[in-house]
Amino acid sequence: MKKILNQRNLWILSLIVLFSLFFLMNYFTPVVADDYGTLMHFKFGTSKKITSFSDVLDSVILFYQTWGGRLSCHLITIAVSFLPATAFDMLNTLVYLCVTFLLYRLCNPGKRHSLSIFLGVHILLWICVPDYGQVMFWLCGSTNYLWPALFVLSLLLVYRSYACSDGTRFTSFSWAIPFFILGFLAGNAMDNMSAGMMVILTLYLLYFRKQKIVIRACIWSSYIGSLLGFGVLLLAPGNFNRSNAETDISKLFTFAIITYYWIVFVGVLCIVWLVLHMTAKRYVAEKQTELQMQSVIFIIGSIASAYCMIVAGTSPERTWFIVCAYFIIAIGIYYREFEFGSSISTKKIICIVTTGFSLLCVTGMLDTVLYSREIKVQTLQREAYILQEKEKGNMDIRVPIISHKYPLRAKHDALTGLSDIQEDPNYWINQSLAKYYGVNSIIGYKNSKGALQ
């Protein structure tokens, strides 16, 4: 009972610390980049305000025709843009915890819980995901990368649970309709996220056949729904319009860049998986083939989600969030059996290592809180100055470009990898800011102290 209480207390403490830190990082993340345009609540690509549900539908249609097929992401972005800032911060923190819990359950679908796996998910995401703050804290980024991961990981958990139960879960036909809807939302989530997911689902169907697991109506309905959602995503006219407008980069060069990114961002995960694969054999002798197949399924999905970006001709670093997430699941599938089969002395070592890395991550998170607060203070000061000058009748305003005095940076804040205003008033963020505040122009100037002159 003492062990149970201690374990429970550790879980509660971990959740409180994670929730508090992620809420603070969200709370101190200011409005950045595309957020200014989103918070003006215009129909996509127009200057007309969204004031009704029909306007929302018009915005979705315009988005689909001119930009891309991520309909669910666009709807989510519109919805959260109307929320008070603190409400979004709270909700975004909860979404992050749900996403990481889904990753944890994909690694550990059984009844026995493991705090080291749960913390390990957070640690590996923190270490490996590039442009972390753009995925987790930036409003436009989180609604396009973090939030749709809820749909994708939920559907993958259905397949993983179905495999682990040998097809004895979700036997009722009543699951068919909700799983079809979930499949459509997951298939329509995000280009490389959904592409990798479709590969994983297809491989799971082959796995079910090989293991002689009956594929029931709910699984077929979710697969058909995901195919339809993915088709809507891929065939959007906006994809072709955007592709024609962007610079054409050779596929060979894109392949080389993605391979370089794979080594930099996923190399550590590959090493961890290989070490576990070699050391866990004696712990999983009876289930070696089953575990290896399921782990490799997620590795193939990770590779697919990375290299499918060759078609797009570009691979923004924030798109690697899901590549890392799929590989973390592959690691977790092996690690679960390794941990539960380990000796007491090995478990003590695991506890020490997990504690050490957790403290390092907490330090980095506190660093990100401090830096995010610094840029938020500058943003609020700049906003107050713009409004003050506007009231005086000055419609061409000079304000400082965001800088920082805090020297130690984990570079996990939302502004890392994104642009602030520039000295050129015609720069797109300058124009967006001017439009947001209703002035003629915003001109940036460099100021190492970040103070207004």
C-alpha positions as CSV (number, residue, x, y, z in Angstrom):
1,M,0.0,0.0,0.0
2,K,2.9,2.3,0.8
3,K,4.4,1.7,-2.7
4,I,1.0,2.4,-4.3
5,L,0.5,5.6,-2.4
6,N,4.0,6.7,-3.3
7,Q,3.5,5.9,-7.0
8,R,0.2,7.7,-7.0
9,N,1.7,10.8,-5.4
10,L,4.5,10.8,-8.0
11,W,1.9,10.7,-10.8
12,I,-0.1,13.5,-9.2
13,L,3.1,15.6,-8.6
14,S,4.2,15.0,-12.2
15,L,0.9,16.0,-13.7
16,I,0.8,19.2,-11.5
17,V,4.3,20.2,-12.5
18,L,3.7,19.5,-16.2
19,F,0.3,21.3,-16.2
20,S,1.7,24.3,-14.4
21,L,4.8,24.7,-16.6
22,F,3.0,24.2,-19.9
23,F,0.2,26.6,-18.8
24,L,2.9,29.2,-17.9
25,M,4.7,28.7,-21.2
26,N,1.3,29.2,-23.0
27,Y,0.3,32.1,-20.9
28,F,3.5,34.1,-21.5
29,T,3.5,33.4,-25.3
30,P,2.4,36.6,-26.9
31,V,0.6,37.1,-30.2
32,V,3.2,36.3,-33.0
33,A,3.4,36.1,-36.8
34,D,0.2,34.7,-38.4
35,D,-1.7,35.1,-35.1
36,Y,-2.3,38.8,-35.9
37,G,-4.2,37.9,-39.1
38,T,-6.1,35.1,-37.4
39,L,-7.2,37.3,-34.5
40,M,-8.7,39.8,-37.0
41,H,-11.4,37.2,-37.7
42,F,-11.4,37.7,-41.4
43,K,-12.7,35.2,-44.0
44,F,-9.6,33.5,-45.4
45,G,-7.9,35.7,-47.9
46,T,-10.3,38.6,-47.6
47,S,-10.9,41.7,-45.4
48,K,-14.4,40.8,-44.5
49,K,-15.1,39.9,-40.8
50,I,-16.6,36.5,-39.8
51,T,-19.9,37.3,-38.2
52,S,-22.0,34.2,-38.8
53,F,-21.9,30.5,-39.4
54,S,-22.3,31.1,-43.2
55,D,-19.2,33.3,-43.0
56,V,-17.3,30.4,-41.4
57,L,-18.4,28.1,-44.3
58,D,-17.3,30.7,-46.8
59,S,-13.9,30.9,-45.1
60,V,-13.5,27.1,-45.2
61,I,-14.4,27.1,-48.9
62,L,-11.9,29.9,-49.7
63,F,-9.2,28.1,-47.7
64,Y,-9.8,24.8,-49.5
65,Q,-9.8,26.5,-52.9
66,T,-6.8,28.7,-52.4
67,W,-4.5,27.3,-49.7
68,G,-5.0,23.6,-48.7
69,G,-7.2,20.7,-47.6
70,R,-6.8,20.9,-43.8
71,L,-10.5,21.7,-43.2
72,S,-10.6,20.5,-39.6
73,C,-7.5,22.5,-38.7
74,H,-8.9,25.7,-40.3
75,L,-12.2,25.3,-38.4
76,I,-10.3,24.7,-35.1
77,T,-8.2,27.8,-35.8
78,I,-11.3,30.0,-36.4
79,A,-13.0,28.6,-33.3
80,V,-10.1,29.2,-30.8
81,S,-9.4,32.7,-32.3
82,F,-12.6,33.8,-30.6
83,L,-11.6,32.5,-27.2
84,P,-10.1,34.8,-24.5
85,A,-6.3,34.4,-24.4
86,T,-6.3,32.8,-21.0
87,A,-9.0,30.3,-22.0
88,F,-7.0,29.3,-25.0
89,D,-3.8,28.9,-22.9
90,M,-5.7,26.6,-20.5
91,L,-7.3,24.6,-23.3
92,N,-4.1,24.3,-25.3
93,T,-2.3,22.9,-22.1
94,L,-5.1,20.3,-21.7
95,V,-4.8,19.4,-25.4
96,Y,-1.0,18.9,-24.9
97,L,-1.6,16.6,-21.9
98,C,-4.2,14.6,-23.9
99,V,-1.8,14.2,-26.8
100,T,1.0,13.0,-24.6
101,F,-1.3,10.7,-22.7
102,L,-2.4,9.2,-26.1
103,L,1.3,8.7,-26.9
104,Y,1.8,7.1,-23.5
105,R,-1.2,4.7,-24.1
106,L,0.1,3.8,-27.5
107,C,3.4,2.8,-25.9
108,N,1.7,1.2,-22.9
109,P,-1.8,-0.1,-23.8
110,G,-2.0,-2.6,-20.9
111,K,-3.5,-2.2,-17.4
112,R,-0.1,-1.7,-15.7
113,H,1.0,1.9,-15.6
114,S,4.5,3.2,-15.9
115,L,5.5,6.7,-14.8
116,S,8.9,6.3,-16.6
117,I,7.1,5.8,-19.9
118,F,4.8,8.7,-19.3
119,L,7.7,11.0,-18.4
120,G,9.8,9.5,-21.2
121,V,7.3,10.7,-23.8
122,H,7.6,14.3,-22.5
123,I,11.4,14.1,-22.3
124,L,11.9,12.7,-25.9
125,L,9.4,15.3,-27.3
126,W,11.2,18.1,-25.5
127,I,14.7,16.9,-26.7
128,C,13.9,15.8,-30.3
129,V,11.0,18.0,-31.7
130,P,12.4,20.9,-33.6
131,D,10.7,24.3,-33.4
132,Y,9.0,23.0,-30.3
133,G,7.3,26.2,-29.4
134,Q,5.7,26.6,-32.8
135,V,4.0,23.3,-32.3
136,M,3.0,23.6,-28.7
137,F,2.4,27.3,-27.9
138,W,1.9,29.3,-31.1
139,L,-1.8,29.6,-31.7
140,C,-1.7,29.0,-35.5
141,G,1.0,26.4,-35.0
142,S,-0.7,24.4,-32.3
143,T,-4.1,24.3,-34.0
144,N,-2.4,22.9,-37.2
145,Y,0.0,20.4,-35.5
146,L,-0.8,19.7,-31.9
147,W,-4.6,19.7,-32.0
148,P,-5.1,17.4,-35.1
149,A,-2.7,14.9,-33.5
150,L,-5.6,14.2,-31.1
151,F,-7.6,12.7,-34.0
152,V,-4.7,10.8,-35.5
153,L,-3.3,9.3,-32.2
154,S,-6.9,8.4,-31.1
155,L,-7.4,6.4,-34.2
156,L,-4.0,4.7,-33.9
157,L,-4.8,3.8,-30.4
158,V,-7.9,2.0,-31.6
159,Y,-5.8,-0.1,-33.9
160,R,-3.1,-0.7,-31.3
161,S,-5.7,-1.7,-28.7
162,Y,-7.4,-4.0,-31.2
163,A,-4.1,-5.7,-32.0
164,C,-3.2,-6.2,-28.3
165,S,-6.6,-7.6,-27.5
166,D,-6.5,-10.0,-30.6
167,G,-9.7,-8.4,-32.0
168,T,-11.8,-8.8,-28.8
169,R,-12.3,-5.0,-28.4
170,F,-14.8,-2.8,-30.3
171,T,-16.8,-5.8,-31.4
172,S,-20.1,-4.0,-31.5
173,F,-21.3,-2.7,-34.9
174,S,-22.4,0.6,-33.1
175,W,-18.7,1.6,-33.1
176,A,-18.8,1.8,-36.9
177,I,-20.2,5.3,-37.3
178,P,-18.1,7.1,-34.6
179,F,-15.0,5.4,-35.9
180,F,-15.8,6.5,-39.5
181,I,-16.1,10.1,-38.3
182,L,-12.8,9.8,-36.3
183,G,-11.2,8.2,-39.4
184,F,-12.3,11.1,-41.6
185,L,-11.0,13.7,-39.1
186,A,-7.7,11.9,-38.7
187,G,-7.3,11.5,-42.5
188,N,-7.9,15.2,-43.0
189,A,-5.7,16.3,-40.1
190,M,-2.3,17.3,-41.6
191,D,-0.4,16.4,-44.8
192,N,2.5,14.4,-43.5
193,M,0.8,13.4,-40.3
194,S,-2.1,11.8,-42.1
195,A,0.1,10.3,-44.8
196,G,2.2,8.5,-42.1
197,M,-1.0,7.4,-40.3
198,M,-2.4,5.9,-43.6
199,V,0.8,3.8,-43.9
200,I,0.5,2.7,-40.3
201,L,-3.2,1.7,-40.7
202,T,-2.6,-0.2,-43.9
203,L,0.3,-2.1,-42.3
204,Y,-1.9,-2.9,-39.3
205,L,-4.5,-4.4,-41.6
206,L,-1.8,-6.7,-43.0
207,Y,-0.7,-7.4,-39.4
208,F,-4.3,-8.4,-38.5
209,R,-4.4,-10.8,-41.5
210,K,-1.0,-12.3,-40.6
211,Q,-2.0,-12.8,-36.9
212,K,-5.4,-14.2,-38.0
213,I,-7.2,-11.4,-36.2
214,V,-10.8,-10.9,-37.5
215,I,-11.1,-7.4,-39.0
216,R,-14.5,-6.2,-37.9
217,A,-16.8,-3.5,-39.3
218,C,-15.6,-0.8,-37.0
219,I,-12.0,-1.2,-38.2
220,W,-13.1,-1.1,-41.9
221,S,-15.3,1.9,-41.3
222,S,-12.5,3.8,-39.7
223,Y,-10.1,2.9,-42.5
224,I,-12.6,4.0,-45.2
225,G,-13.3,7.2,-43.3
226,S,-9.6,7.9,-43.1
227,L,-9.2,7.3,-46.8
228,L,-12.0,9.7,-47.6
229,G,-10.5,12.4,-45.3
230,F,-7.1,11.9,-46.7
231,G,-8.5,12.2,-50.3
232,V,-10.2,15.5,-49.4
233,L,-6.9,16.7,-47.9
234,L,-4.8,15.7,-51.0
235,L,-7.2,16.8,-53.7
236,A,-7.8,20.3,-52.4
237,P,-7.4,22.8,-55.3
238,G,-5.5,25.0,-52.9
239,N,-2.6,22.5,-52.8
240,F,-2.0,22.9,-56.5
241,N,-2.4,26.7,-56.4
242,R,0.1,27.0,-53.5
243,S,2.5,24.5,-55.2
244,N,2.5,26.6,-58.4
245,A,3.1,29.8,-56.5
246,E,6.0,28.5,-54.5
247,T,9.6,28.2,-55.6
248,D,10.3,24.9,-57.4
249,I,13.1,23.0,-55.5
250,S,14.5,19.8,-57.0
251,K,13.3,16.6,-55.5
252,L,16.8,15.4,-55.1
253,F,17.8,18.4,-53.0
254,T,14.6,18.0,-50.9
255,F,15.5,14.3,-50.4
256,A,18.9,15.4,-49.2
257,I,17.5,18.0,-46.8
258,I,15.0,15.5,-45.3
259,T,17.8,12.9,-44.9
260,Y,19.9,15.5,-43.1
261,Y,16.9,16.4,-40.9
262,W,16.3,12.7,-40.1
263,I,19.9,12.3,-38.8
264,V,19.7,15.5,-36.8
265,F,16.2,15.2,-35.3
266,V,15.5,11.4,-35.3
267,G,19.1,10.1,-35.0
268,V,19.0,9.9,-31.2
269,L,15.7,8.0,-31.4
270,C,17.1,5.5,-33.8
271,I,20.0,4.8,-31.5
272,V,17.7,4.4,-28.5
273,W,15.5,2.0,-30.5
274,L,18.5,-0.1,-31.6
275,V,19.8,-0.4,-28.1
276,L,16.4,-1.5,-26.8
277,H,16.0,-3.9,-29.7
278,M,19.2,-5.6,-28.8
279,T,18.9,-5.5,-25.0
280,A,15.1,-6.4,-24.7
281,K,15.3,-9.7,-26.6
282,R,15.7,-11.8,-23.5
283,Y,12.7,-10.1,-21.8
284,V,10.3,-10.5,-24.8
285,A,11.3,-13.9,-26.1
286,E,7.7,-15.1,-26.3
287,K,6.4,-12.0,-27.9
288,Q,9.5,-11.0,-29.9
289,T,7.9,-11.3,-33.4
290,E,4.7,-9.5,-32.4
291,L,6.4,-6.6,-30.7
292,Q,9.0,-6.2,-33.4
293,M,6.3,-6.1,-36.1
294,Q,4.2,-3.5,-34.3
295,S,7.3,-1.4,-33.5
296,V,8.5,-1.5,-37.1
297,I,5.0,-0.5,-38.3
298,F,5.4,2.8,-36.5
299,I,9.0,3.2,-37.7
300,I,7.8,2.8,-41.3
301,G,5.0,5.3,-40.6
302,S,7.6,7.7,-39.2
303,I,9.8,7.4,-42.3
304,A,6.7,7.8,-44.6
305,S,5.6,11.0,-42.7
306,A,9.1,12.5,-43.3
307,Y,9.8,11.5,-46.9
308,C,6.3,12.2,-48.2
309,M,7.3,15.9,-47.9
310,I,9.4,15.3,-51.0
311,V,6.2,15.7,-53.0
312,A,5.6,19.1,-51.4
313,G,9.2,20.2,-52.2
314,T,9.6,21.6,-48.7
315,S,9.9,20.2,-45.1
316,P,9.4,22.9,-42.4
317,E,11.0,21.8,-39.2
318,R,7.7,21.9,-37.2
319,T,6.3,19.1,-39.5
320,W,8.8,16.8,-37.8
321,F,6.8,16.8,-34.6
322,I,4.7,13.8,-35.8
323,V,7.8,12.1,-37.3
324,C,9.3,12.1,-33.8
325,A,6.0,11.1,-32.2
326,Y,5.6,8.0,-34.4
327,F,9.2,6.9,-33.6
328,I,8.7,7.5,-29.9
329,I,5.8,5.0,-30.0
330,A,8.1,2.5,-31.7
331,I,10.6,2.9,-28.9
332,G,7.8,2.7,-26.2
333,I,6.5,-0.6,-27.5
334,Y,9.9,-2.2,-26.8
335,Y,10.7,-0.2,-23.7
336,R,7.4,-1.3,-22.0
337,E,8.4,-5.0,-22.1
338,F,12.0,-4.2,-21.1
339,E,11.0,-2.2,-18.0
340,F,8.3,-4.6,-16.8
341,G,10.7,-7.6,-17.3
342,S,13.7,-5.9,-15.7
343,S,15.3,-6.7,-12.3
344,I,15.0,-4.5,-9.3
345,S,18.5,-3.1,-9.8
346,T,17.8,-2.2,-13.4
347,K,14.5,-0.5,-12.4
348,K,16.5,1.6,-9.9
349,I,18.8,2.7,-12.7
350,I,15.8,3.5,-14.9
351,C,14.4,5.6,-12.0
352,I,17.6,7.6,-11.6
353,V,18.0,8.2,-15.3
354,T,14.4,9.3,-15.7
355,T,14.7,11.6,-12.7
356,G,17.8,13.2,-14.1
357,F,16.4,13.9,-17.5
358,S,13.1,15.1,-16.0
359,L,15.0,17.7,-14.0
360,L,16.9,18.8,-17.1
361,C,13.6,19.2,-18.9
362,V,12.0,21.1,-16.1
363,T,15.1,23.5,-16.1
364,G,14.6,24.0,-19.8
365,M,10.9,24.7,-19.3
366,L,11.5,27.3,-16.6
367,D,14.0,28.9,-19.0
368,T,11.3,29.0,-21.7
369,V,8.9,30.5,-19.2
370,L,11.3,33.3,-18.4
371,Y,12.1,34.0,-22.1
372,S,8.5,33.9,-23.1
373,R,7.6,36.3,-20.4
374,E,10.3,38.7,-21.6
375,I,9.0,38.8,-25.1
376,K,5.4,39.1,-23.9
377,V,6.3,42.1,-21.8
378,Q,8.0,43.7,-24.9
379,T,4.9,42.9,-27.0
380,L,2.5,44.5,-24.5
381,Q,4.7,47.6,-24.2
382,R,4.8,47.8,-28.0
383,E,1.1,47.5,-28.2
384,A,0.5,50.2,-25.6
385,Y,2.8,52.5,-27.5
386,I,1.1,51.9,-30.8
387,L,-2.3,52.6,-29.4
388,Q,-1.0,55.7,-27.6
389,E,0.6,57.1,-30.9
390,K,-2.6,56.2,-32.8
391,E,-4.6,58.2,-30.4
392,K,-2.3,61.2,-31.0
393,G,-3.0,60.9,-34.7
394,N,0.3,59.3,-35.7
395,M,-0.5,56.6,-38.3
396,D,3.1,55.7,-39.2
397,I,4.7,54.3,-36.1
398,R,8.3,53.2,-35.3
399,V,8.5,50.4,-32.7
400,P,11.4,48.1,-31.6
401,I,11.9,44.6,-33.0
402,I,11.6,42.0,-30.2
403,S,14.9,41.3,-28.6
404,H,16.0,39.6,-25.4
405,K,18.3,40.3,-22.5
406,Y,17.9,36.9,-20.9
407,P,21.1,35.0,-22.0
408,L,20.3,31.4,-21.4
409,R,17.8,30.1,-23.9
410,A,16.5,26.5,-24.4
411,K,15.0,27.9,-27.7
412,H,11.7,26.2,-27.1
413,D,9.6,29.4,-27.2
414,A,7.1,30.1,-29.9
415,L,9.1,33.0,-31.5
416,T,12.1,30.7,-32.2
417,G,12.0,30.0,-35.9
418,L,9.4,32.7,-36.6
419,S,9.8,36.3,-37.7
420,D,9.0,39.4,-35.8
421,I,8.4,42.8,-37.6
422,Q,11.3,44.1,-39.7
423,E,12.7,47.5,-40.5
424,D,10.9,47.3,-43.9
425,P,7.3,48.5,-43.4
426,N,6.3,46.4,-46.4
427,Y,7.3,43.2,-44.7
428,W,4.2,41.0,-44.4
429,I,4.3,40.9,-40.5
430,N,4.6,44.7,-40.5
431,Q,1.6,45.0,-42.8
432,S,-0.3,42.5,-40.7
433,L,0.5,44.4,-37.5
434,A,-0.5,47.7,-39.1
435,K,-3.8,46.3,-40.2
436,Y,-4.4,44.7,-36.8
437,Y,-4.0,48.1,-35.0
438,G,-5.6,50.1,-37.8
439,V,-2.7,52.3,-38.7
440,N,-0.9,53.1,-42.0
441,S,2.4,51.5,-41.3
442,I,4.6,49.9,-38.7
443,I,8.4,50.4,-39.0
444,G,10.7,48.3,-36.8
445,Y,14.0,49.3,-35.5
446,K,16.7,47.2,-33.8
447,N,17.2,47.8,-30.1
448,S,19.3,45.5,-28.0
449,K,17.6,46.5,-24.8
450,G,14.1,45.9,-26.3
451,A,12.9,49.3,-24.9
452,L,11.0,52.0,-26.7
453,Q,12.9,55.0,-27.8
